[in-house]
Amino acid sequence: MNNGIQIHKKTWQYFALAYGWSWIFLMPPVLAGLDANQPLTIGLRALSGIGPALSALFLLYTADTPQGRREYWKRLISFRSIKIPWWIVILFTPLALLLISGGIALLMGEWGIQLESGLPEAASPLGWLGLLLFILFFGPVPEEMGWRGYALDGLQNRWSSLFSSLILGVAWSLWHLPLFFIEGTYQANLGIFSDKFWVFSVLMIPESILMTWVYNNTSRSTLSAILFHFAINFTGEIFFVSPIVNWINFGLWMVAAGLIVGFTDPKTFQRKRNL
């Protein structure tokens, strides 16, 4: 069998495993109507959240070569593949887009963004460290070990970077769907099929495009995807925004994704030769 076909097949096996593992732990709270703050729900959500990583590792150690495993771990922990300009892009793009959104809202006569009211609880150095570690390991690390760390290469082996980003963005978004039915989660508080629901869900597509762009320009660094995901979540965690800012920020992410597609090669998200 052609190696490209094998990689493609393993990618779809990965999606099946990631969804199967994660959703099987989310179904009991959904069906039983459990609250997100109940100990059982917290434990089940934690088990669910590691689904993308565990699925990737299972396939890595059952269907990959030793060389493939070494490369996987290297891409996960190597800082050297991320050059200084890309560090700036990774860590400050989500914040910059949100601040610009707040500025536009103020020019329109609307209130923009403010720090979350609960942040004083994390005012101490240890408090901030705990907050940073929580945000890093409750989402970015276990998710990106799978989404970008494993699945993206398989998709790009078959399709263009743009189409691969769209597939992965939709898969990433739909993976969160059961959380909208567990009372007390961030997703449930948005409201199923509300305006906020659509912004949250569709926003993952331009975010996926930007993350693929960064990934491809940092020697396929999984670490770059983890840090970009972290920057997105951290920005969202520390700021409370008005509805108008939410929509403006969504629009700016779409514009940023469009610029990347327009000014780089959509097949690879690398700089076009004639630029």
Rosetta silent file (secondary structure, phi, psi, omega in degrees, C-alpha in Angstrom):
SEQUENCE: MNNGIQIHKKTWQYFALAYGWSWIFLMPPVLAGLDANQPLTIGLRALSGIGPALSALFLLYTADTPQGRREYWKRLISFRSIKIPWWIVILFTPLALLLISGGIALLMGEWGIQLESGLPEAASPLGWLGLLLFILFFGPVPEEMGWRGYALDGLQNRWSSLFSSLILGVAWSLWHLPLFFIEGTYQANLGIFSDKFWVFSVLMIPESILMTWVYNNTSRSTLSAILFHFAINFTGEIFFVSPIVNWINFGLWMVAAGLIVGFTDPKTFQRKRNL
SCORE:     score description
SCORE:     0.000 S_00000001
   1 L     0.000  138.604  178.509    0.000    0.000    0.000 S_00000001
   2 L   -57.992  137.759 -177.313    1.231    3.512   -0.857 S_00000001
   3 H   -61.086  -37.146  178.617    2.744    5.291    2.160 S_00000001
   4 H   -62.369  -39.514  178.127    0.645    8.409    1.497 S_00000001
   5 H   -66.411  -38.336  178.202   -2.552    6.332    1.574 S_00000001
   6 H   -62.183  -44.860  178.933   -1.417    4.712    4.840 S_00000001
   7 H   -61.925  -43.644  179.263   -0.840    8.126    6.424 S_00000001
   8 H   -60.457  -44.554  179.752   -4.232    9.327    5.185 S_00000001
   9 H   -62.269  -42.710  179.727   -5.950    6.228    6.605 S_00000001
  10 H   -64.575  -30.659  179.113   -4.272    6.671    9.990 S_00000001
  11 H   -63.864  -44.311  179.452   -5.475   10.287   10.104 S_00000001
  12 H   -71.392  -31.927  172.333   -9.105    9.233    9.879 S_00000001
  13 H   -62.264  -38.427  178.427   -8.466    6.488   12.416 S_00000001
  14 H   -60.446  -48.718 -179.503   -7.082    9.220   14.656 S_00000001
  15 H   -58.846  -42.417  179.861  -10.248   11.318   14.369 S_00000001
  16 H   -62.034  -43.202  179.862  -12.409    8.283   15.185 S_00000001
  17 H   -67.465  -43.878 -177.489  -10.323    7.472   18.267 S_00000001
  18 H   -63.117  -45.506  177.827  -10.148   11.082   19.492 S_00000001
  19 H   -66.501  -44.979 -177.711  -13.899   11.595   19.198 S_00000001
  20 H   -60.334  -48.506 -179.955  -14.701    8.165   20.590 S_00000001
  21 H   -62.734  -49.077 -174.028  -12.490    8.542   23.654 S_00000001
  22 H   -68.006  -45.218 -174.826  -13.515   12.108   24.444 S_00000001
  23 H   -72.842  -29.181 -178.925  -17.225   11.819   23.853 S_00000001
  24 H   -65.166  -27.715  177.712  -17.656    8.559   25.753 S_00000001
  25 H   -86.136  -18.835  178.905  -16.598   10.389   28.925 S_00000001
  26 H   -89.650  -20.972 -177.660  -18.798   13.405   28.202 S_00000001
  27 H   -63.440  -41.992  178.644  -21.957   11.429   27.508 S_00000001
  28 H   -57.163  -47.918  176.910  -22.691   10.479   31.176 S_00000001
  29 H   -62.450  -36.594  179.596  -22.801   14.121   32.358 S_00000001
  30 H   -65.559  -49.648 -175.586  -24.868   15.066   29.298 S_00000001
  31 H   -71.856  -32.790 -178.709  -27.379   12.234   29.694 S_00000001
  32 H   -89.345   -5.350  179.686  -27.574   12.460   33.503 S_00000001
  33 L    68.676   33.333 -178.417  -27.832   16.246   33.534 S_00000001
  34 L   -77.392  148.166  178.263  -24.792   16.629   35.809 S_00000001
  35 L   -80.908  149.766 -177.209  -23.400   20.071   36.588 S_00000001
  36 L   -62.804  -24.895 -175.642  -19.888   20.972   35.436 S_00000001
  37 L   -90.080   -2.678  176.909  -18.764   21.681   39.011 S_00000001
  38 L   -72.637  141.668 -176.891  -19.662   18.257   40.392 S_00000001
  39 H   -52.959  -41.988 -179.097  -16.574   16.122   41.206 S_00000001
  40 H   -62.574  -42.822 -179.281  -17.657   13.311   38.879 S_00000001
  41 H   -65.550  -40.907  179.192  -18.123   15.716   35.977 S_00000001
  42 H   -59.827  -44.872  179.307  -14.748   17.356   36.618 S_00000001
  43 H   -64.882  -42.780 -179.987  -13.030   13.975   36.525 S_00000001
  44 H   -66.757  -36.802  177.435  -14.855   12.867   33.387 S_00000001
  45 H   -66.204  -37.122  178.000  -14.062   16.151   31.631 S_00000001
  46 H   -63.848  -43.520  178.074  -10.388   15.724   32.499 S_00000001
  47 H   -64.742  -39.022  178.089  -10.397   12.221   30.999 S_00000001
  48 H   -62.865  -41.732 -174.015  -12.224   13.540   27.954 S_00000001
  49 H   -64.815  -23.432 -179.715   -9.734   16.357   27.442 S_00000001
  50 L   -89.510    3.846 -179.259   -6.767   14.026   27.017 S_00000001
  51 H   -55.512  -48.360  179.706   -8.494   12.164   24.201 S_00000001
  52 H   -59.344  -40.906 -179.477   -6.636   13.904   21.330 S_00000001
  53 H   -69.284  -47.328 -178.030   -3.244   13.246   22.930 S_00000001
  54 H   -63.065  -38.406  179.728   -3.932    9.634   23.904 S_00000001
  55 H   -64.201  -41.733  177.912   -5.313    8.834   20.458 S_00000001
  56 H   -63.624  -44.753 -178.198   -2.198   10.254   18.815 S_00000001
  57 H   -66.959  -36.860  178.093    0.116    8.341   21.140 S_00000001
  58 H   -60.143  -48.614 -179.731   -1.806    5.095   20.630 S_00000001
  59 H   -69.720  -33.851 -179.651   -1.403    5.289   16.851 S_00000001
  60 H   -62.553  -39.767 -174.997    2.153    6.551   17.175 S_00000001
  61 H   -96.948   -2.025  176.168    3.226    3.494   19.180 S_00000001
  62 H  -115.445  -19.829 -174.296    1.129    0.903   17.369 S_00000001
  63 H  -135.583   11.875 -179.655    1.308    2.003   13.743 S_00000001
  64 L  -121.356  171.480 -178.743    4.371    4.213   13.335 S_00000001
  65 L   -92.852  161.195  174.614    8.111    3.696   13.055 S_00000001
  66 H   -55.720  -37.693  178.044   10.743    4.477   15.725 S_00000001
  67 H   -63.902  -41.196  177.824   11.929    7.325   13.510 S_00000001
  68 H   -63.241  -37.402  178.684    8.399    8.707   13.345 S_00000001
  69 H   -68.663  -41.510  178.515    8.120    8.577   17.128 S_00000001
  70 H   -62.978  -41.184  179.885   11.443   10.359   17.615 S_00000001
  71 H   -65.391  -39.679  179.121   10.397   13.057   15.177 S_00000001
  72 H   -57.863  -49.520 -177.900    7.044   13.462   16.945 S_00000001
  73 H   -69.187  -33.437  177.565    8.664   14.121   20.336 S_00000001
  74 H   -64.032  -43.998  179.967   11.274   16.411   18.802 S_00000001
  75 H   -66.919  -23.850 -178.399    8.570   18.566   17.206 S_00000001
  76 H   -78.171  -33.222 -171.283    6.769   18.673   20.532 S_00000001
  77 H  -116.193   -6.779 -175.401    9.620   19.997   22.692 S_00000001
  78 L   -78.613  122.392  175.772   12.047   21.780   20.360 S_00000001
  79 L   -86.788  -23.564 -172.241   12.288   25.544   20.899 S_00000001
  80 L   -66.518  -26.178 -177.946   14.969   26.030   18.244 S_00000001
  81 L   -75.244  -10.635  179.662   12.586   25.604   15.324 S_00000001
  82 L  -101.181  106.338  179.136   10.662   28.707   16.421 S_00000001
  83 L   -76.996  161.457 -173.508   12.545   31.829   15.317 S_00000001
  84 H   -53.274  -46.696  179.203   12.099   35.142   17.155 S_00000001
  85 H   -57.250  -34.514 -179.603    9.624   36.703   14.650 S_00000001
  86 H   -75.464  -29.447  172.234    7.387   33.664   15.012 S_00000001
  87 H   -58.959  -41.856  179.777    7.503   33.889   18.806 S_00000001
  88 H   -64.089  -45.770  178.823    6.038   37.381   18.421 S_00000001
  89 H   -59.961  -46.506 -175.723    3.350   36.131   16.044 S_00000001
  90 H   -64.125  -49.506 -170.652    2.470   33.213   18.308 S_00000001
  91 H   -83.218  -22.850 -171.946    2.313   35.009   21.641 S_00000001
  92 H  -116.498   -9.731 -179.934    0.871   38.369   20.611 S_00000001
  93 H   -61.019  -50.405 -179.988   -1.491   37.830   17.661 S_00000001
  94 H   -59.933  -41.477  179.667   -4.573   36.912   19.756 S_00000001
  95 H   -65.572  -43.931 -178.481   -3.946   39.819   22.160 S_00000001
  96 H   -61.859  -44.241 -179.780   -3.316   42.291   19.322 S_00000001
  97 H   -64.202  -37.286  179.318   -6.526   41.314   17.502 S_00000001
  98 H   -69.991  -41.947  179.855   -8.544   41.643   20.706 S_00000001
  99 H   -66.081  -39.106  175.788   -7.073   45.044   21.609 S_00000001
 100 H   -62.578  -40.618  177.563   -7.725   46.341   18.098 S_00000001
 101 H   -60.340  -43.280  177.799  -11.294   45.065   18.414 S_00000001
 102 H   -63.562  -39.454  178.379  -11.673   46.949   21.703 S_00000001
 103 H   -64.101  -41.760  177.946  -10.288   50.099   20.130 S_00000001
 104 H   -62.932  -40.666  178.921  -12.745   49.911   17.230 S_00000001
 105 H   -62.233  -41.677  178.751  -15.604   49.426   19.678 S_00000001
 106 H   -63.125  -39.181  177.501  -14.561   52.529   21.622 S_00000001
 107 H   -64.120  -26.133  178.435  -14.487   54.547   18.391 S_00000001
 108 L   -86.433   -0.134  179.660  -18.053   53.362   17.796 S_00000001
 109 L    84.618   13.896  178.736  -19.060   54.651   21.228 S_00000001
 110 L  -106.890  154.889  174.112  -19.355   51.191   22.789 S_00000001
 111 L   -75.313  150.183 -171.349  -17.476   49.806   25.769 S_00000001
 112 L  -106.839  -89.553 -174.751  -14.800   47.383   24.734 S_00000001
 113 E  -130.326  154.915  175.341  -12.813   45.070   26.974 S_00000001
 114 E  -149.782  157.995  178.350  -11.991   44.820   30.662 S_00000001
 115 E   -66.583  144.383  177.260  -10.072   42.474   32.894 S_00000001
 116 L   -61.294  142.659 -175.714  -12.052   39.588   34.307 S_00000001
 117 L   -67.363  -24.134 -177.502  -13.292   40.271   37.816 S_00000001
 118 L   -82.556   -2.901 -175.380  -11.850   37.037   39.228 S_00000001
 119 H   -64.963  -30.659  177.374   -8.256   37.871   38.389 S_00000001
 120 H   -53.861  -27.048  177.951   -7.394   39.427   41.776 S_00000001
 121 H   -64.933  -22.403 -179.409   -7.523   35.889   43.142 S_00000001
 122 H  -105.788   22.941 -173.813   -4.518   35.144   40.918 S_00000001
 123 L   -70.274  -27.452 -179.852   -2.642   38.323   41.835 S_00000001
 124 L   -74.832  156.796  177.569    0.151   36.515   43.701 S_00000001
 125 H   -55.489  -42.234  179.170    3.073   34.987   41.757 S_00000001
 126 H   -67.681  -34.747  177.437    1.961   31.494   42.724 S_00000001
 127 H   -63.592  -43.748  178.476   -1.587   32.356   41.746 S_00000001
 128 H   -66.591  -39.807  178.143   -0.487   33.487   38.307 S_00000001
 129 H   -60.987  -44.153  178.709    1.721   30.415   37.907 S_00000001
 130 H   -62.577  -41.106  179.368   -1.216   28.185   38.750 S_00000001
 131 H   -64.020  -44.376 -179.561   -3.446   30.036   36.303 S_00000001
 132 H   -63.241  -43.564  179.855   -0.874   29.782   33.507 S_00000001
 133 H   -66.245  -38.566  178.572   -0.301   26.071   34.094 S_00000001
 134 H   -62.612  -47.863 -179.331   -4.036   25.402   34.225 S_00000001
 135 H   -63.596  -37.846 -177.872   -4.642   27.206   30.931 S_00000001
 136 H   -67.758  -45.154 -172.819   -1.644   25.463   29.316 S_00000001
 137 H   -95.164   -9.469  176.219   -2.502   21.907   30.336 S_00000001
 138 L  -102.552   65.969  179.191   -6.301   22.184   30.239 S_00000001
 139 L   141.676  -78.712 -172.008   -6.564   22.399   26.471 S_00000001
 140 H   -54.834  -50.038 -175.633   -3.468   23.437   24.507 S_00000001
 141 H   -66.347  -58.531 -176.575   -1.084   20.601   25.430 S_00000001
 142 H   -66.911  -31.172 -179.710   -3.359   17.536   25.188 S_00000001
 143 H   -73.071  -47.142 -174.985   -5.320   18.906   22.227 S_00000001
 144 H   -75.345  -19.291  170.915   -2.377   20.032   20.103 S_00000001
 145 L   -61.178  -22.252  178.462   -0.469   16.809   20.720 S_00000001
 146 L  -105.494  -56.841 -173.216   -3.228   15.405   18.520 S_00000001
 147 H   -58.111  -64.034  179.820   -4.761   18.052   16.276 S_00000001
 148 H   -85.497  -36.978 -175.799   -1.610   19.697   14.954 S_00000001
 149 H   -66.568  -28.234 -177.461    0.954   17.263   16.358 S_00000001
 150 H  -124.002  -52.880 -170.405   -0.540   14.228   14.624 S_00000001
 151 H   -72.174  -35.899 -172.814   -3.553   14.867   12.374 S_00000001
 152 H   -60.830  -42.329  179.829   -2.381   17.930   10.455 S_00000001
 153 H   -61.834  -40.358  178.664    0.525   16.199    8.720 S_00000001
 154 H   -63.401  -39.988  178.134   -1.740   13.410    7.548 S_00000001
 155 H   -67.113  -44.854 -178.705   -4.224   15.885    6.101 S_00000001
 156 H   -70.186  -19.963  175.180   -1.539   17.959    4.390 S_00000001
 157 H   -67.081  -24.733 -176.790   -0.074   14.792    2.931 S_00000001
 158 H  -105.916  -38.885 -173.343   -3.304   14.443    0.913 S_00000001
 159 L  -124.898  174.182  177.508   -4.660   17.981    0.544 S_00000001
 160 L   -66.671  163.470  177.969   -3.528   21.605    0.446 S_00000001
 161 H   -61.870  -37.246 -179.976   -2.719   23.453    3.655 S_00000001
 162 H   -64.963  -50.935 -178.019   -5.886   25.523    3.249 S_00000001
 163 H   -65.878  -36.905  176.986   -8.229   22.562    2.812 S_00000001
 164 H   -62.505  -40.294  178.887   -6.445   20.672    5.600 S_00000001
 165 H   -64.560  -39.481  179.061   -6.923   23.670    7.899 S_00000001
 166 H   -64.922  -45.034  178.316  -10.635   23.796    7.078 S_00000001
 167 H   -60.148  -48.229 -176.272  -11.078   20.086    7.813 S_00000001
 168 H   -68.043  -36.986  178.074   -9.143   20.320   11.060 S_00000001
 169 H   -62.145  -42.633  178.099  -10.921   23.521   12.103 S_00000001
 170 H   -66.242  -44.272  179.522  -14.332   21.887   11.681 S_00000001
 171 H   -62.565  -43.409  178.666  -13.196   18.718   13.484 S_00000001
 172 H   -60.548  -42.919 -178.897  -11.683   20.767   16.316 S_00000001
 173 H   -67.119  -50.268 -176.954  -14.888   22.781   16.666 S_00000001
 174 H   -64.399  -27.326  178.938  -17.319   19.838   16.595 S_00000001
 175 H   -58.490  -28.848 -178.797  -15.213   17.989   19.176 S_00000001
 176 L   -82.009   -6.881 -168.859  -16.395   20.572   21.751 S_00000001
 177 H   -54.108  -45.614 -178.726  -20.091   20.034   20.991 S_00000001
 178 H   -58.785  -25.978 -178.678  -21.079   17.888   24.047 S_00000001
 179 H   -64.339  -22.532  178.549  -19.788   20.624   26.372 S_00000001
 180 H   -70.880  -13.101 -177.752  -22.685   22.838   25.261 S_00000001
 181 H  -109.031   10.616  176.833  -25.047   20.400   26.979 S_00000001
 182 L  -110.966  109.832 -175.007  -23.277   20.283   30.359 S_00000001
 183 L   -58.463  132.656  177.625  -24.626   23.023   32.619 S_00000001
 184 L   100.390  -12.052  175.620  -21.930   25.269   34.049 S_00000001
 185 L   -77.473  160.258  176.419  -19.356   24.869   31.307 S_00000001
 186 H   -57.411  -41.282 -177.411  -18.094   27.894   29.400 S_00000001
 187 H   -67.090  -42.556 -179.927  -19.719   26.492   26.268 S_00000001
 188 H   -63.901  -33.627  178.741  -23.101   25.901   27.913 S_00000001
 189 H   -68.696  -21.203  175.519  -23.087   29.478   29.205 S_00000001
 190 H   -71.218  -31.470 -178.305  -22.780   30.677   25.605 S_00000001
 191 L    93.321  124.652 -178.414  -26.071   28.997   24.790 S_00000001
 192 L   -64.495  128.994  178.574  -26.612   26.318   22.173 S_00000001
 193 L    64.438   17.593  173.831  -27.148   27.833   18.707 S_00000001
 194 L   -80.422  174.618  176.316  -26.918   31.369   20.071 S_00000001
 195 H   -57.946  -41.722 -179.495  -24.902   34.108   18.360 S_00000001
 196 H   -66.074  -34.280  176.627  -22.063   33.373   20.797 S_00000001
 197 H   -59.483  -46.708 -177.550  -22.299   29.680   19.959 S_00000001
 198 H   -68.706  -38.022  177.326  -21.701   30.392   16.263 S_00000001
 199 H   -62.497  -48.399  179.779  -18.843   32.799   16.958 S_00000001
 200 H   -58.455  -44.954 -173.346  -17.140   30.259   19.232 S_00000001
 201 H   -73.915  -47.020 -175.800  -17.637   27.397   16.786 S_00000001
 202 H   -75.146  -28.437 -179.017  -16.820   29.111   13.492 S_00000001
 203 H   -58.200  -26.555 -178.665  -13.889   31.081   14.974 S_00000001
 204 H   -67.589  -17.433  178.540  -11.906   27.848   15.174 S_00000001
 205 H   -73.585  -53.706  174.783  -11.685   27.770   11.379 S_00000001
 206 H   -63.432  -33.887  175.873   -9.657   31.019   10.946 S_00000001
 207 H   -61.415  -39.996  179.218   -7.723   30.103   14.086 S_00000001
 208 H   -64.126  -38.600  178.399   -6.922   26.764   12.455 S_00000001
 209 H   -62.945  -46.132  179.345   -5.695   28.544    9.315 S_00000001
 210 H   -65.136  -37.851 -178.959   -3.354   30.766   11.316 S_00000001
 211 H   -68.947  -36.246  175.492   -2.090   27.838   13.360 S_00000001
 212 H   -65.362  -42.078  177.584   -1.318   25.831   10.219 S_00000001
 213 H   -57.292  -46.698  177.969    0.517   28.854    8.803 S_00000001
 214 H   -65.858  -45.746 -179.892    2.632   29.116   11.949 S_00000001
 215 H   -55.851  -47.239 -177.424    3.145   25.340   12.112 S_00000001
 216 H   -70.031  -22.991 -178.901    4.382   25.152    8.518 S_00000001
 217 L  -100.005    8.294  175.410    6.763   28.071    9.024 S_00000001
 218 L  -125.687   36.996  178.905    8.316   26.712   12.220 S_00000001
 219 L    57.587   41.290  178.185    9.493   23.385   10.784 S_00000001
 220 L    58.732   47.362 -178.280    6.201   21.676   11.716 S_00000001
 221 L   -81.355  114.963  173.061    6.600   22.573   15.378 S_00000001
 222 H   -64.928  -34.540  178.653    3.883   21.106   17.577 S_00000001
 223 H   -59.546  -37.918  179.108    5.178   23.371   20.325 S_00000001
 224 H   -62.424  -38.729  178.544    4.304   26.411   18.200 S_00000001
 225 H   -67.899  -39.995  178.073    0.706   25.172   17.949 S_00000001
 226 H   -61.159  -46.102 -177.626    0.534   24.565   21.701 S_00000001
 227 H   -68.616  -36.505  177.385    1.799   28.073   22.447 S_00000001
 228 H   -65.843  -45.305  176.793   -0.540   29.688   19.898 S_00000001
 229 H   -59.040  -42.370  177.346   -3.481   27.772   21.381 S_00000001
 230 H   -61.168  -44.588 -179.171   -2.329   28.864   24.836 S_00000001
 231 H   -62.029  -38.303  177.043   -2.147   32.519   23.744 S_00000001
 232 H   -63.173  -50.133 -177.342   -5.717   32.308   22.403 S_00000001
 233 H   -67.416  -39.729 -179.631   -7.063   30.745   25.601 S_00000001
 234 H   -64.005  -43.378  178.507   -5.076   33.016   27.926 S_00000001
 235 H   -61.160  -43.227  178.934   -6.317   36.142   26.169 S_00000001
 236 H   -68.406  -27.620 -177.736   -9.888   34.896   26.401 S_00000001
 237 H   -76.075  -36.604 -172.203   -9.453   33.958   30.056 S_00000001
 238 H   -93.804  -10.711 -179.524   -8.184   37.286   31.375 S_00000001
 239 E  -118.050  142.261  170.862  -10.460   39.643   29.427 S_00000001
 240 E  -107.429  128.811 -173.582  -14.210   40.145   29.487 S_00000001
 241 E  -120.473  154.635  176.515  -15.491   41.623   26.229 S_00000001
 242 L   -77.338  161.500  178.977  -18.689   43.269   25.069 S_00000001
 243 H   -56.679  -38.722 -178.762  -20.843   41.563   22.400 S_00000001
 244 H   -66.095  -37.759  177.417  -19.734   44.077   19.760 S_00000001
 245 H   -65.376  -37.685  178.312  -16.065   43.348   20.510 S_00000001
 246 H   -57.715  -44.361 -179.552  -16.795   39.648   20.198 S_00000001
 247 H   -72.084  -40.937  178.377  -18.111   40.168   16.679 S_00000001
 248 H   -62.675  -42.840  179.342  -15.348   42.601   15.677 S_00000001
 249 H   -62.061  -41.268  175.844  -12.702   40.184   16.954 S_00000001
 250 H   -58.562  -44.820  179.332  -14.327   37.386   14.949 S_00000001
 251 H   -62.854  -39.455  179.695  -14.189   39.577   11.863 S_00000001
 252 H   -67.407  -36.293  175.192  -10.517   40.411   12.407 S_00000001
 253 H   -63.363  -39.766  177.997   -9.621   36.724   12.698 S_00000001
 254 H   -64.717  -41.135  178.099  -11.405   36.150    9.399 S_00000001
 255 H   -63.283  -46.025  179.726   -9.492   39.032    7.812 S_00000001
 256 H   -59.252  -43.472  178.202   -6.178   37.716    9.163 S_00000001
 257 H   -63.701  -40.542  179.198   -6.925   34.253    7.764 S_00000001
 258 H   -63.778  -37.916  178.357   -7.897   35.786    4.430 S_00000001
 259 H   -65.791  -39.702  178.631   -4.650   37.735    4.257 S_00000001
 260 H   -63.500  -44.476  179.105   -2.621   34.605    4.895 S_00000001
 261 H   -65.111  -36.950 -176.776   -4.474   32.755    2.145 S_00000001
 262 H   -75.446  -32.138 -173.208   -4.123   35.718   -0.195 S_00000001
 263 H  -107.646    0.815  173.563   -0.445   36.473    0.357 S_00000001
 264 E  -128.288  170.434 -179.978    0.972   32.993    0.770 S_00000001
 265 E   -75.146  113.818 -177.484    0.648   29.814   -1.227 S_00000001
 266 L   -63.678  -16.619  177.983   -2.632   28.186   -0.070 S_00000001
 267 L   -72.092  -32.432 -175.141   -1.183   24.799   -1.019 S_00000001
 268 L  -131.905   -9.612 -173.377    1.550   25.067    1.595 S_00000001
 269 L    57.310   32.438  172.398    1.055   28.401    3.428 S_00000001
 270 E  -105.510  163.254 -179.147    4.607   29.298    2.476 S_00000001
 271 E   -62.230  137.106  178.260    5.634   32.586    0.859 S_00000001
 272 L   -68.531  145.545 -175.352    4.835   32.724   -2.831 S_00000001
 273 L   -64.186  -29.108 -176.551    7.881   32.708   -5.088 S_00000001
 274 L   -89.280    8.005  178.517    6.882   35.900   -6.895 S_00000001
 275 L   -93.265    0.000    0.000    6.599   37.972   -3.693 S_00000001
